[in-house]
Amino acid sequence: MVVNKWDGGATIRRMNAEFDLIRRYFSRPVAGTLLAGGDDCALLPPPEQQALAVTCDTLVAGTHFLPDDAPADVGWKTLAASVSDIAAMAARPRWATLALTLPEVRHDWLAAFAEGFYACADAYDVALVGGDTTRGPLAATVTLIGEVPQKRAVRRGGARAGDELWVSGQPGRAALGLQCAQGALELPDEARAQCLAALRRPQPRLALGRLLAVRATAMLDVSDGLLADLGHLLRASRLGAQLRQDALPLAALQQMGVSQAQAMQAVLAGGDDYELLFAAPASLHEEVRQAGKTLSLPLHCIGRCEAGETVRLRDGEGRKMTLGAFGGFEHFPAAPQEST
Amino acid sequence: MVVNKWDGGATIRRMNAEFDLIRRYFSRPVAGTLLAGGDDCALLPPPEQQALAVTCDTLVAGTHFLPDDAPADVGWKTLAASVSDIAAMAARPRWATLALTLPEVRHDWLAAFAEGFYACADAYDVALVGGDTTRGPLAATVTLIGEVPQKRAVRRGGARAGDELWVSGQPGRAALGLQCAQGALELPDEARAQCLAALRRPQPRLALGRLLAVRATAMLDVSDGLLADLGHLLRASRLGAQLRQDALPLAALQQMGVSQAQAMQAVLAGGDDYELLFAAPASLHEEVRQAGKTLSLPLHCIGRCEAGETVRLRDGEGRKMTLGAFGGFEHFPAAPQEST
């Protein structure tokens, strides 16, 4: 509790509740800083001979989470989304700022949010060095600063025709988890728990990202949906691609009891899993596979980059399939008159 | 406009409107970066042998500005608040991220917001290197990264008993401007325009902050109100202070036609001016005054630090005056049972 005494004939006690909140919930000691908290700025030692990698993500109640979601999960995911961006550059996360906007002071909510946030910070070695607490509709913004030797950073635009396309882990679970949470899907208990965990406690693929630093030619994390994010990678690389339906990681989802069509929808259009999608030369196929084994993380080679500007999907017999239904997630769907 | 072609038997055109927005309004070319925009992270060259100074500020519609405030002013102020924090560390701003949450896409609003934001960025040499655009209640968060030689950074906690206390420019105008905007105060046209400009286009004291780098012992910017922020400086420095009423910059406000009591209230409790409040050794009095002259910026020596933990105010005849009414601004007023 911060109590100031102002003395001007009388003594007045004053509690600056905003700063008290910050101090109470977000002032754990941090290593690797010169000054964190309690000043106008945090002071950080510059990473020597490394580039800074900087990313910024906002989670808004009602858009990215529900106001009654468990606050510890919201805290985790708020930071995890940014850690995932750092992973996708093959960088190492270092320092975060947290801007938290709250409609009211609810200490139980804040304590749980902070617990989840710090759990993620501890898991990925992030120091919370500053932030802002404001009154308003519930939302949280993280800016995360990482470091990476400049030549090891993996961008989106370096893929070449012939490179294989890979995706990590099990995309689609978060989308099924969201359907479960909304009551739109019934799954067996264990499958439901897995999908909800993927939605609520995504595990950014930091170790994988760093292992791919000199192997992947292009990389990003799947947050908008696999196809939408593939579009970003391909556009930046000025390429098209061909995907093989029988190489998509559908089996694990189908074993949960969803149809092939549901599994396709979840894998291709579901966001929020924070898996890594990357291109790597076919000559490194075994090396990439080995990286997955080292990390006990499945890596799926789902297709190839090719010249052109289209994405084609073929089934196991080589027949063309339509991709129209798998558009990914948009915050601002285009107005009809703008979409042509 | 971003149009993706997905070809899987049919050709589907898709517009990713979120990224289109970012591209359209916030993708001006930036200098001094390795990569900015269009990837998971921005890549920045590390400042050599300088510490990083990092600050984060959120402006929420309804709390920090009104939804119908001119968006160009909101854009300016969103960045200016963070530049002011950098100024208060005697640092130099370099790179910003902007997280913008919008209830809907209004192109005229966005274009004007971007115009004001970039006007401030140009004025203070800031590169916008990344951000996030989300759907939700209107709010903007900036994280600003600056650089400063570690030993030149001015913190809050370095003041010593006997140091003089100074404030720059004309604190209180923004508070009067807010009263004008709310229809609670009538001022002559020119005074009204000055006060509204102070409220809407605050001028962070970046040049002053850097001139004070080896002179000020403690410094911060006045955002919560002069007395409230003085409390932060004194608490960090474990000191009290004595202020002289006749040294407070009241005259310019009184000449606008407000009473002495109104001027006192505005100067001591009004926030949002983003002036610098700092302590400096009395032996540097003339040097500090000269710095103000160099910048054509009035600097007011308003009192002295002293041992203790109270702030006392004395009038021109040395009589104690009460400070109880000038508490500054709080986002979360403490509940009565917590305030003792």
Chai-1 contact restraints between the chains, C-beta under 6 A:
chainA,res_idxA,chainB,res_idxB,connection_type,confidence,min_distance_angstrom,max_distance_angstrom,comment,restraint_id
A,N4,B,G231,contact,1.0,0.0,6.0,A-B,restraint_1
A,K5,B,E309,contact,1.0,0.0,6.0,A-B,restraint_2
A,K5,B,T310,contact,1.0,0.0,6.0,A-B,restraint_3
A,W6,B,V311,contact,1.0,0.0,6.0,A-B,restraint_4
A,W6,B,L323,contact,1.0,0.0,6.0,A-B,restraint_5
A,D7,B,T310,contact,1.0,0.0,6.0,A-B,restraint_6
A,D7,B,R312,contact,1.0,0.0,6.0,A-B,restraint_7
A,G8,B,R312,contact,1.0,0.0,6.0,A-B,restraint_8
A,G8,B,L313,contact,1.0,0.0,6.0,A-B,restraint_9
A,G8,B,M321,contact,1.0,0.0,6.0,A-B,restraint_10
A,G8,B,T322,contact,1.0,0.0,6.0,A-B,restraint_11
A,G8,B,L323,contact,1.0,0.0,6.0,A-B,restraint_12
A,G9,B,K320,contact,1.0,0.0,6.0,A-B,restraint_13
A,G9,B,T322,contact,1.0,0.0,6.0,A-B,restraint_14
A,I12,B,G324,contact,1.0,0.0,6.0,A-B,restraint_15
A,R14,B,G327,contact,1.0,0.0,6.0,A-B,restraint_16
A,M15,B,A334,contact,1.0,0.0,6.0,A-B,restraint_17
A,M15,B,S339,contact,1.0,0.0,6.0,A-B,restraint_18
A,A17,B,F332,contact,1.0,0.0,6.0,A-B,restraint_19
A,A17,B,A334,contact,1.0,0.0,6.0,A-B,restraint_20
A,E18,B,E330,contact,1.0,0.0,6.0,A-B,restraint_21
A,E18,B,H331,contact,1.0,0.0,6.0,A-B,restraint_22
A,E18,B,F332,contact,1.0,0.0,6.0,A-B,restraint_23
A,L34,B,A51,contact,1.0,0.0,6.0,A-B,restraint_24
A,D39,B,R155,contact,1.0,0.0,6.0,A-B,restraint_25
A,D39,B,R156,contact,1.0,0.0,6.0,A-B,restraint_26
A,D40,B,D85,contact,1.0,0.0,6.0,A-B,restraint_27
A,D40,B,A88,contact,1.0,0.0,6.0,A-B,restraint_28
A,D40,B,M89,contact,1.0,0.0,6.0,A-B,restraint_29
A,D40,B,L220,contact,1.0,0.0,6.0,A-B,restraint_30
A,C41,B,A53,contact,1.0,0.0,6.0,A-B,restraint_31
A,C41,B,V54,contact,1.0,0.0,6.0,A-B,restraint_32
A,C41,B,T55,contact,1.0,0.0,6.0,A-B,restraint_33
A,C41,B,D85,contact,1.0,0.0,6.0,A-B,restraint_34
A,C41,B,M89,contact,1.0,0.0,6.0,A-B,restraint_35
A,A42,B,V54,contact,1.0,0.0,6.0,A-B,restraint_36
A,L43,B,A51,contact,1.0,0.0,6.0,A-B,restraint_37
A,L43,B,A53,contact,1.0,0.0,6.0,A-B,restraint_38
A,L43,B,A153,contact,1.0,0.0,6.0,A-B,restraint_39
A,L44,B,L52,contact,1.0,0.0,6.0,A-B,restraint_40
A,P46,B,P46,contact,1.0,0.0,6.0,A-B,restraint_41
A,P46,B,P47,contact,1.0,0.0,6.0,A-B,restraint_42
A,P46,B,L52,contact,1.0,0.0,6.0,A-B,restraint_43
A,P47,B,P46,contact,1.0,0.0,6.0,A-B,restraint_44
A,A51,B,L34,contact,1.0,0.0,6.0,A-B,restraint_45
A,A51,B,L43,contact,1.0,0.0,6.0,A-B,restraint_46
A,L52,B,L44,contact,1.0,0.0,6.0,A-B,restraint_47
A,L52,B,P46,contact,1.0,0.0,6.0,A-B,restraint_48
A,A53,B,C41,contact,1.0,0.0,6.0,A-B,restraint_49
A,A53,B,L43,contact,1.0,0.0,6.0,A-B,restraint_50
A,V54,B,C41,contact,1.0,0.0,6.0,A-B,restraint_51
A,V54,B,A42,contact,1.0,0.0,6.0,A-B,restraint_52
A,V54,B,G130,contact,1.0,0.0,6.0,A-B,restraint_53
A,T55,B,C41,contact,1.0,0.0,6.0,A-B,restraint_54
A,C56,B,T97,contact,1.0,0.0,6.0,A-B,restraint_55
A,C56,B,A99,contact,1.0,0.0,6.0,A-B,restraint_56
A,C56,B,G130,contact,1.0,0.0,6.0,A-B,restraint_57
A,C56,B,G131,contact,1.0,0.0,6.0,A-B,restraint_58
A,C56,B,D132,contact,1.0,0.0,6.0,A-B,restraint_59
A,D57,B,D132,contact,1.0,0.0,6.0,A-B,restraint_60
A,T58,B,A99,contact,1.0,0.0,6.0,A-B,restraint_61
A,T58,B,T101,contact,1.0,0.0,6.0,A-B,restraint_62
A,T58,B,D132,contact,1.0,0.0,6.0,A-B,restraint_63
A,T58,B,T134,contact,1.0,0.0,6.0,A-B,restraint_64
A,V60,B,T101,contact,1.0,0.0,6.0,A-B,restraint_65
A,V60,B,T134,contact,1.0,0.0,6.0,A-B,restraint_66
A,V60,B,G136,contact,1.0,0.0,6.0,A-B,restraint_67
A,T63,B,R135,contact,1.0,0.0,6.0,A-B,restraint_68
A,T63,B,G136,contact,1.0,0.0,6.0,A-B,restraint_69
A,D85,B,D40,contact,1.0,0.0,6.0,A-B,restraint_70
A,D85,B,C41,contact,1.0,0.0,6.0,A-B,restraint_71
A,A88,B,D40,contact,1.0,0.0,6.0,A-B,restraint_72
A,M89,B,D40,contact,1.0,0.0,6.0,A-B,restraint_73
A,M89,B,C41,contact,1.0,0.0,6.0,A-B,restraint_74
A,T97,B,C56,contact,1.0,0.0,6.0,A-B,restraint_75
A,T97,B,T143,contact,1.0,0.0,6.0,A-B,restraint_76
A,A99,B,C56,contact,1.0,0.0,6.0,A-B,restraint_77
A,A99,B,T58,contact,1.0,0.0,6.0,A-B,restraint_78
A,A99,B,T141,contact,1.0,0.0,6.0,A-B,restraint_79
A,T101,B,T58,contact,1.0,0.0,6.0,A-B,restraint_80
A,T101,B,V60,contact,1.0,0.0,6.0,A-B,restraint_81
A,V105,B,F332,contact,1.0,0.0,6.0,A-B,restraint_82
A,G130,B,V54,contact,1.0,0.0,6.0,A-B,restraint_83
A,G130,B,C56,contact,1.0,0.0,6.0,A-B,restraint_84
A,G131,B,C56,contact,1.0,0.0,6.0,A-B,restraint_85
A,D132,B,C56,contact,1.0,0.0,6.0,A-B,restraint_86
A,D132,B,D57,contact,1.0,0.0,6.0,A-B,restraint_87
A,D132,B,T58,contact,1.0,0.0,6.0,A-B,restraint_88
A,T134,B,T58,contact,1.0,0.0,6.0,A-B,restraint_89
A,T134,B,V60,contact,1.0,0.0,6.0,A-B,restraint_90
A,R135,B,T63,contact,1.0,0.0,6.0,A-B,restraint_91
A,R135,B,H331,contact,1.0,0.0,6.0,A-B,restraint_92
A,G136,B,V60,contact,1.0,0.0,6.0,A-B,restraint_93
A,G136,B,T63,contact,1.0,0.0,6.0,A-B,restraint_94
A,P137,B,P137,contact,1.0,0.0,6.0,A-B,restraint_95
A,T141,B,A99,contact,1.0,0.0,6.0,A-B,restraint_96
A,T141,B,T141,contact,1.0,0.0,6.0,A-B,restraint_97
A,T143,B,T97,contact,1.0,0.0,6.0,A-B,restraint_98
A,T143,B,T143,contact,1.0,0.0,6.0,A-B,restraint_99
A,A153,B,L43,contact,1.0,0.0,6.0,A-B,restraint_100
A,R155,B,D39,contact,1.0,0.0,6.0,A-B,restraint_101
A,R156,B,D39,contact,1.0,0.0,6.0,A-B,restraint_102
A,L220,B,D40,contact,1.0,0.0,6.0,A-B,restraint_103
A,G231,B,N4,contact,1.0,0.0,6.0,A-B,restraint_104
A,E309,B,K5,contact,1.0,0.0,6.0,A-B,restraint_105
A,T310,B,K5,contact,1.0,0.0,6.0,A-B,restraint_106
A,T310,B,D7,contact,1.0,0.0,6.0,A-B,restraint_107
A,V311,B,W6,contact,1.0,0.0,6.0,A-B,restraint_108
A,R312,B,D7,contact,1.0,0.0,6.0,A-B,restraint_109
A,L313,B,G8,contact,1.0,0.0,6.0,A-B,restraint_110
A,K320,B,G9,contact,1.0,0.0,6.0,A-B,restraint_111
A,M321,B,G8,contact,1.0,0.0,6.0,A-B,restraint_112
A,T322,B,G8,contact,1.0,0.0,6.0,A-B,restraint_113
A,T322,B,G9,contact,1.0,0.0,6.0,A-B,restraint_114
A,L323,B,W6,contact,1.0,0.0,6.0,A-B,restraint_115
A,L323,B,G8,contact,1.0,0.0,6.0,A-B,restraint_116
A,G324,B,I12,contact,1.0,0.0,6.0,A-B,restraint_117
A,G327,B,R14,contact,1.0,0.0,6.0,A-B,restraint_118
A,E330,B,E18,contact,1.0,0.0,6.0,A-B,restraint_119
A,H331,B,E18,contact,1.0,0.0,6.0,A-B,restraint_120
A,H331,B,T134,contact,1.0,0.0,6.0,A-B,restraint_121
A,H331,B,R135,contact,1.0,0.0,6.0,A-B,restraint_122
A,F332,B,A17,contact,1.0,0.0,6.0,A-B,restraint_123
A,F332,B,E18,contact,1.0,0.0,6.0,A-B,restraint_124
A,F332,B,V105,contact,1.0,0.0,6.0,A-B,restraint_125
A,A334,B,M15,contact,1.0,0.0,6.0,A-B,restraint_126
A,A334,B,A17,contact,1.0,0.0,6.0,A-B,restraint_127
A,S339,B,M15,contact,1.0,0.0,6.0,A-B,restraint_128
